[in-house]
Amino acid sequence: MDQGFIDILKTIIKEQSKDAVIDFAKCKSFLTDYTKGEFIKESRILLQALEAKVAKAVNTSQEIDICRKQQIRLLNEEYAMIEETAADIVDTLIHVLKGVPFLKREAASQENELKNKPKEEAKKEDSVPKEQYYITLNGTNSGPFELEAMKQKIKKGELKRETSVWKEGMKEWAAASAVKELSSFLPPSAPPPPATQVKIPSPPATEVKIPQPKPVVQTEQNSSNISINTKIGGIIPFGDYNWLVLDVQNNKALILAENGIEGRKYHEKDNDITWGECTLRKYLNGEFLQKFTNEQQKRIEETLIINNDNLWYGTKGGNDTKDKIFLLSIEEADKYFGDSGDYQNKRRIKLKDGKCIITSDGEFFSNIHDSERIAKYEKNINVQCWWWLRSPGIFGFYSAYVYIDGRIDVSGCRGIEYKNGVRPALWLKL
């Protein structure tokens, strides 16, 4: 961590309090004032650590060595931060909060171990890059993990044949059983039952009552799989997904995917970004759009998308765009789910003792309409998902989102760091 940034943290603690570096919302505010636009990368890493409650754990810990290892592991395994960066920020927090010199024991131990190896062996080991794997468990992505760590997860039963796995070089996520170097360590799948040796008798017709599937919408349908009598708040099928109707006007309807169709990053590079430039927009208006038939694509209307600045922090929303597929903004997430007026009134809240309170430095707004914004993953309806909004967050590299409980986080999170759920929206000609 840059010494200049460390000195700024010490100054914030001296002039404010330790809480100004421990509390996420306060730290974001003070960093903006004290860094004066510098140390952007360091600020991102620190805020991510604060999101993970690392500073709070460090400040209250009586066993620094144990705490250090636990927090590095937390950032590495659950927040996908590379171990070296995780160690750097944890050591920085230990230093500024506890006054402890930087802990380099583990690094020194590894260095001594390397010195004791034959030079050719060490050189050979360093020259061979180790595979880094990412996995998805319960709708959450984690990693990277080296092969040995993956083997341990297999032994513990955490990684199964059907677990989704990805590594650099793979075009898309695949089941662990389909990854060559992992398949040999996985338990064999159960063989299929004999096709002809076992005859299962049919149950009496009176004993089993098969429920009829609930129709997606009870309206007349035309040949293009589009509801003619579409109503606001209804669910209609279009393409491969079900869609929630948000608005209807002039023979067209604004529809939003009922569930998160998948988890994706907002952007692929770690830099300031707006909706007009992000990779998620390119995907939705390119690869995703092509999943619809030609006839269906003709019914998706190209729309002028207004990209406002963040109302709370003034972060630039960028130029307006013309899109066929888009994400909702913070304003629209309020307008089409109850229209509470929280957006226009710049209302913000934060949690205190588990309760929401109105405050000038809150991170999100929450109201009786939260439950209406809750979404699940299309491929795993048992898992609720965060879902992206197109509005910027507190920084240019942060993007707003809707939390799993329906709250709207106006400060956002790093667009490159998280694969939040994607709920596409579009205007459909009826």
BANU-786262 format. One record per residue (C-alpha): residue number from 1; residue in three letters; x, y, z. Coordinates in steps of 0.5 Angstrom, whole numbers. Layout:
BEGIN
R   pos   code    east   north      up
R   NUM    ALA       X       Y       Z
...
***
This chain:
BEGIN
R   pos   code    east   north      up
R     1    MET       0       0       0
R     2    ASP       3       7      -2
R     3    GLN       6      11       4
R     4    GLY       2      17       2
R     5    PHE      -4      13       3
R     6    ILE      -3      10       9
R     7    ASP      -1      17      12
R     8    ILE      -8      20      10
R     9    LEU     -11      14      14
R    10    LYS      -7      16      20
R    11    THR      -9      24      19
R    12    ILE     -16      22      18
R    13    ILE     -16      18      25
R    14    LYS     -12      23      28
R    15    GLU     -17      29      26
R    16    GLN     -23      25      26
R    17    SER     -23      18      30
R    18    LYS     -22      11      29
R    19    ASP     -29      10      27
R    20    ALA     -28      14      21
R    21    VAL     -24       9      18
R    22    ILE     -28       3      21
R    23    ASP     -35       5      18
R    24    PHE     -36       4      11
R    25    ALA     -40      11      10
R    26    LYS     -36      15      14
R    27    CYS     -30      13      11
R    28    LYS     -32      14       4
R    29    SER     -34      21       5
R    30    PHE     -27      23       9
R    31    LEU     -23      19       3
R    32    THR     -26      24      -2
R    33    ASP     -24      30       2
R    34    TYR     -17      28       4
R    35    THR     -15      24      -2
R    36    LYS     -17      30      -7
R    37    GLY     -18      25     -13
R    38    GLU     -11      21     -11
R    39    PHE     -10      14      -9
R    40    ILE     -16      12     -13
R    41    LYS     -14       4     -13
R    42    GLU     -12       4      -6
R    43    SER     -19       7      -4
R    44    ARG     -22       2      -8
R    45    ILE     -19      -4      -4
R    46    LEU     -20       0       3
R    47    LEU     -27       0       1
R    48    GLN     -28      -7      -1
R    49    ALA     -25      -9       6
R    50    LEU     -29      -5      10
R    51    GLU     -35      -8       6
R    52    ALA     -33     -14       9
R    53    LYS     -32     -12      16
R    54    VAL     -25     -13      16
R    55    ALA     -23      -6      20
R    56    LYS     -28      -8      25
R    57    ALA     -25     -15      26
R    58    VAL     -18     -12      27
R    59    ASN     -20      -6      31
R    60    THR     -23     -11      36
R    61    SER     -19     -17      36
R    62    GLN     -14     -19      41
R    63    GLU     -10     -24      37
R    64    ILE      -7     -20      31
R    65    ASP      -4     -26      28
R    66    ILE     -10     -30      28
R    67    CYS     -14     -25      26
R    68    ARG     -10     -23      20
R    69    LYS     -10     -30      17
R    70    GLN     -18     -30      18
R    71    GLN     -19     -23      14
R    72    ILE     -14     -25       9
R    73    ARG     -17     -31       8
R    74    LEU     -24     -28       8
R    75    LEU     -22     -23       3
R    76    ASN     -19     -28      -2
R    77    GLU     -24     -33      -2
R    78    GLU     -31     -30      -1
R    79    TYR     -29     -23      -4
R    80    ALA     -25     -26     -10
R    81    MET     -19     -21      -8
R    82    ILE     -12     -24     -10
R    83    GLU      -8     -26      -3
R    84    GLU      -2     -21      -4
R    85    THR      -7     -15      -4
R    86    ALA     -11     -18       1
R    87    ALA      -5     -18       6
R    88    ASP      -3     -11       4
R    89    ILE     -10      -8       6
R    90    VAL     -10     -12      12
R    91    ASP      -3     -11      14
R    92    THR      -5      -3      13
R    93    LEU     -11      -3      17
R    94    ILE      -7      -7      23
R    95    HIS      -2      -2      22
R    96    VAL      -6       5      23
R    97    LEU     -11       2      28
R    98    LYS      -7      -2      32
R    99    GLY       0       1      31
R   100    VAL       3      -5      30
R   101    PRO       9      -5      25
R   102    PHE       7      -9      18
R   103    LEU       7     -16      19
R   104    LYS      11     -20      14
R   105    ARG      13     -26      17
R   106    GLU       9     -30      12
R   107    ALA      12     -27       6
R   108    ALA      19     -28      10
R   109    SER      18     -35      11
R   110    GLN      16     -37       4
R   111    GLU      22     -33       2
R   112    ASN      27     -37       6
R   113    GLU      23     -43       4
R   114    LEU      25     -41      -3
R   115    LYS      32     -40      -2
R   116    ASN      33     -47       1
R   117    LYS      30     -50      -5
R   118    PRO      35     -52     -11
R   119    LYS      36     -46     -15
R   120    GLU      34     -50     -22
R   121    GLU      28     -52     -18
R   122    ALA      25     -46     -16
R   123    LYS      27     -43     -22
R   124    LYS      23     -48     -26
R   125    GLU      17     -47     -21
R   126    ASP      17     -40     -22
R   127    SER      16     -40     -29
R   128    VAL      10     -45     -29
R   129    PRO       4     -41     -28
R   130    LYS      -1     -44     -24
R   131    GLU      -8     -45     -26
R   132    GLN     -13     -41     -22
R   133    TYR     -21     -43     -22
R   134    TYR     -27     -40     -20
R   135    ILE     -33     -43     -18
R   136    THR     -41     -42     -17
R   137    LEU     -44     -44     -10
R   138    ASN     -51     -42      -8
R   139    GLY     -51     -37     -14
R   140    THR     -45     -33     -11
R   141    ASN     -38     -33     -15
R   142    SER     -32     -34     -11
R   143    GLY     -24     -35     -13
R   144    PRO     -19     -36     -15
R   145    PHE     -17     -42     -13
R   146    GLU     -11     -47     -15
R   147    LEU     -12     -54     -16
R   148    GLU     -10     -56      -9
R   149    ALA     -15     -52      -6
R   150    MET     -20     -55     -11
R   151    LYS     -18     -62      -9
R   152    GLN     -19     -60      -2
R   153    LYS     -26     -57      -4
R   154    ILE     -28     -64      -7
R   155    LYS     -26     -68      -1
R   156    LYS     -30     -64       3
R   157    GLY     -36     -65      -1
R   158    GLU     -36     -57      -3
R   159    LEU     -35     -58     -10
R   160    LYS     -39     -63     -14
R   161    ARG     -40     -66     -21
R   162    GLU     -45     -61     -22
R   163    THR     -41     -55     -19
R   164    SER     -40     -49     -24
R   165    VAL     -33     -48     -26
R   166    TRP     -29     -43     -30
R   167    LYS     -22     -41     -31
R   168    GLU     -18     -37     -36
R   169    GLY     -18     -40     -43
R   170    MET     -25     -43     -42
R   171    LYS     -31     -39     -47
R   172    GLU     -36     -40     -41
R   173    TRP     -37     -44     -35
R   174    ALA     -38     -51     -35
R   175    ALA     -40     -57     -30
R   176    ALA     -33     -59     -26
R   177    SER     -34     -66     -29
R   178    ALA     -33     -63     -35
R   179    VAL     -26     -60     -33
R   180    LYS     -21     -65     -35
R   181    GLU     -16     -64     -29
R   182    LEU     -22     -64     -24
R   183    SER     -26     -70     -27
R   184    SER     -21     -75     -24
R   185    PHE     -22     -73     -17
R   186    LEU     -29     -72     -17
R   187    PRO     -33     -78     -15
R   188    PRO     -36     -82     -20
R   189    SER     -44     -81     -22
R   190    ALA     -49     -86     -20
R   191    PRO     -50     -91     -26
R   192    PRO     -57     -90     -30
R   193    PRO     -62     -96     -28
R   194    PRO     -63    -102     -32
R   195    ALA     -68    -100     -38
R   196    THR     -71    -107     -39
R   197    GLN     -70    -111     -33
R   198    VAL     -74    -106     -28
R   199    LYS     -82    -105     -29
R   200    ILE     -85    -100     -25
R   201    PRO     -92    -101     -25
R   202    SER     -97     -95     -26
R   203    PRO    -100     -92     -20
R   204    PRO    -108     -92     -20
R   205    ALA    -111     -86     -23
R   206    THR    -115     -84     -17
R   207    GLU    -109     -84     -12
R   208    VAL    -105     -79     -16
R   209    LYS    -107     -72     -17
R   210    ILE    -102     -68     -22
R   211    PRO    -103     -61     -21
R   212    GLN    -104     -57     -27
R   213    PRO     -99     -51     -29
R   214    LYS    -101     -44     -27
R   215    PRO    -101     -40     -34
R   216    VAL     -96     -35     -34
R   217    VAL    -102     -30     -36
R   218    GLN    -109     -30     -37
R   219    THR    -109     -26     -43
R   220    GLU    -110     -27     -51
R   221    GLN    -104     -29     -54
R   222    ASN    -101     -27     -61
R   223    SER     -97     -32     -66
R   224    SER     -91     -28     -64
R   225    ASN     -91     -30     -56
R   226    ILE     -93     -23     -54
R   227    SER     -99     -21     -50
R   228    ILE    -104     -17     -53
R   229    ASN    -108     -15     -47
R   230    THR    -102     -13     -43
R   231    LYS    -103     -10     -36
R   232    ILE     -99      -7     -31
R   233    GLY     -96     -11     -26
R   234    GLY     -98     -17     -30
R   235    ILE     -93     -23     -32
R   236    ILE     -92     -24     -40
R   237    PRO     -88     -29     -44
R   238    PHE     -83     -27     -49
R   239    GLY     -77     -30     -52
R   240    ASP     -74     -35     -47
R   241    TYR     -76     -31     -41
R   242    ASN     -82     -29     -37
R   243    TRP     -83     -21     -36
R   244    LEU     -86     -16     -31
R   245    VAL     -90     -11     -34
R   246    LEU     -88      -4     -32
R   247    ASP     -91       1     -36
R   248    VAL     -96       1     -42
R   249    GLN     -97       7     -47
R   250    ASN     -98       8     -54
R   251    ASN     -99       1     -56
R   252    LYS     -92      -1     -53
R   253    ALA     -90      -4     -46
R   254    LEU     -84      -3     -42
R   255    ILE     -82     -10     -39
R   256    LEU     -77     -12     -34
R   257    ALA     -74     -20     -34
R   258    GLU     -78     -23     -28
R   259    ASN     -72     -26     -25
R   260    GLY     -64     -25     -26
R   261    ILE     -63     -28     -32
R   262    GLU     -55     -29     -30
R   263    GLY     -50     -26     -26
R   264    ARG     -45     -22     -30
R   265    LYS     -40     -16     -28
R   266    TYR     -42      -9     -30
R   267    HIS     -35      -8     -34
R   268    GLU     -29     -12     -35
R   269    LYS     -24      -7     -34
R   270    ASP     -22      -3     -27
R   271    ASN     -23       4     -29
R   272    ASP     -29       9     -29
R   273    ILE     -35       7     -33
R   274    THR     -41      10     -35
R   275    TRP     -47       6     -38
R   276    GLY     -46       8     -45
R   277    GLU     -39       5     -45
R   278    CYS     -40      -1     -40
R   279    THR     -39      -9     -43
R   280    LEU     -46     -11     -40
R   281    ARG     -49      -6     -45
R   282    LYS     -45      -9     -51
R   283    TYR     -47     -16     -48
R   284    LEU     -55     -14     -48
R   285    ASN     -55     -10     -54
R   286    GLY     -51     -16     -58
R   287    GLU     -50     -23     -56
R   288    PHE     -57     -23     -51
R   289    LEU     -61     -19     -57
R   290    GLN     -59     -24     -62
R   291    LYS     -62     -30     -57
R   292    PHE     -69     -27     -60
R   293    THR     -72     -29     -67
R   294    ASN     -72     -24     -72
R   295    GLU     -79     -23     -72
R   296    GLN     -79     -22     -64
R   297    GLN     -73     -17     -65
R   298    LYS     -77     -13     -70
R   299    ARG     -82     -12     -64
R   300    ILE     -77      -9     -59
R   301    GLU     -76      -2     -60
R   302    GLU     -70       2     -60
R   303    THR     -71       7     -54
R   304    LEU     -67      14     -52
R   305    ILE     -64      12     -45
R   306    ILE     -63      18     -41
R   307    ASN     -57      17     -36
R   308    ASN     -57      22     -31
R   309    ASP     -52      23     -26
R   310    ASN     -52      20     -19
R   311    LEU     -57      25     -15
R   312    TRP     -53      24      -8
R   313    TYR     -46      24     -10
R   314    GLY     -46      28     -17
R   315    THR     -42      22     -20
R   316    LYS     -43      23     -28
R   317    GLY     -48      18     -31
R   318    GLY     -45      20     -38
R   319    ASN     -48      21     -45
R   320    ASP     -55      19     -47
R   321    THR     -56      13     -51
R   322    LYS     -60       9     -56
R   323    ASP     -61       2     -54
R   324    LYS     -66      -4     -55
R   325    ILE     -64      -7     -49
R   326    PHE     -62      -4     -42
R   327    LEU     -62      -4     -35
R   328    LEU     -67       1     -30
R   329    SER     -64       7     -27
R   330    ILE     -64       9     -19
R   331    GLU     -70      13     -21
R   332    GLU     -74       8     -25
R   333    ALA     -73       3     -20
R   334    ASP     -77       7     -15
R   335    LYS     -82      10     -20
R   336    TYR     -84       3     -23
R   337    PHE     -84       0     -16
R   338    GLY     -89       4     -12
R   339    ASP     -86      11     -14
R   340    SER     -85      13      -7
R   341    GLY     -82      19      -8
R   342    ASP     -75      17      -5
R   343    TYR     -71      19     -11
R   344    GLN     -74      26     -12
R   345    ASN     -73      27      -4
R   346    LYS     -66      25      -4
R   347    ARG     -68      20       2
R   348    ARG     -63      16       5
R   349    ILE     -62      11      10
R   350    LYS     -57       6      14
R   351    LEU     -58       1      19
R   352    LYS     -57       2      26
R   353    ASP     -58      -4      31
R   354    GLY     -61      -8      25
R   355    LYS     -66      -2      24
R   356    CYS     -67       3      18
R   357    ILE     -66      10      20
R   358    ILE     -66      16      16
R   359    THR     -59      20      16
R   360    SER     -55      25      11
R   361    ASP     -50      19      10
R   362    GLY     -54      13       9
R   363    GLU     -52       8       3
R   364    PHE     -59       6       0
R   365    PHE     -66       8       1
R   366    SER     -71       3       3
R   367    ASN     -79       3       4
R   368    ILE     -85      -1       4
R   369    HIS     -84      -3      -4
R   370    ASP     -78      -7      -2
R   371    SER     -81     -13      -3
R   372    GLU     -83     -12     -10
R   373    ARG     -76     -11     -12
R   374    ILE     -74     -18     -10
R   375    ALA     -71     -22     -15
R   376    LYS     -69     -29     -16
R   377    TYR     -64     -33     -21
R   378    GLU     -67     -35     -27
R   379    LYS     -63     -42     -27
R   380    ASN     -64     -42     -19
R   381    ILE     -70     -40     -16
R   382    ASN     -68     -41      -9
R   383    VAL     -63     -36      -9
R   384    GLN     -65     -29      -9
R   385    CYS     -60     -24     -13
R   386    TRP     -57     -17     -13
R   387    TRP     -59     -14     -19
R   388    TRP     -55      -8     -23
R   389    LEU     -58      -2     -24
R   390    ARG     -55       3     -30
R   391    SER     -54       9     -25
R   392    PRO     -47      10     -23
R   393    GLY     -45      10     -15
R   394    ILE     -41      14     -11
R   395    PHE     -35      13     -15
R   396    GLY     -34      13     -23
R   397    PHE     -32       5     -22
R   398    TYR     -38       4     -18
R   399    SER     -45       2     -20
R   400    ALA     -52       2     -17
R   401    TYR     -56      -4     -15
R   402    VAL     -62      -7     -12
R   403    TYR     -60     -11      -6
R   404    ILE     -63     -18      -5
R   405    ASP     -68     -16       0
R   406    GLY     -70     -10      -5
R   407    ARG     -67      -4      -2
R   408    ILE     -63       0      -7
R   409    ASP     -56       2      -6
R   410    VAL     -55       9      -9
R   411    SER     -47       8      -7
R   412    GLY     -46       2     -11
R   413    CYS     -41      -3     -11
R   414    ARG     -35      -4     -16
R   415    GLY     -37      -6     -23
R   416    ILE     -31     -11     -24
R   417    GLU     -31     -14     -18
R   418    TYR     -38     -17     -17
R   419    LYS     -43     -21     -22
R   420    ASN     -49     -19     -20
R   421    GLY     -56     -21     -23
R   422    VAL     -58     -18     -30
R   423    ARG     -65     -16     -31
R   424    PRO     -66     -13     -38
R   425    ALA     -71      -8     -39
R   426    LEU     -74      -7     -46
R   427    TRP     -80      -3     -50
R   428    LEU     -84      -8     -53
R   429    LYS     -89      -6     -59
R   430    LEU     -96     -10     -58
***
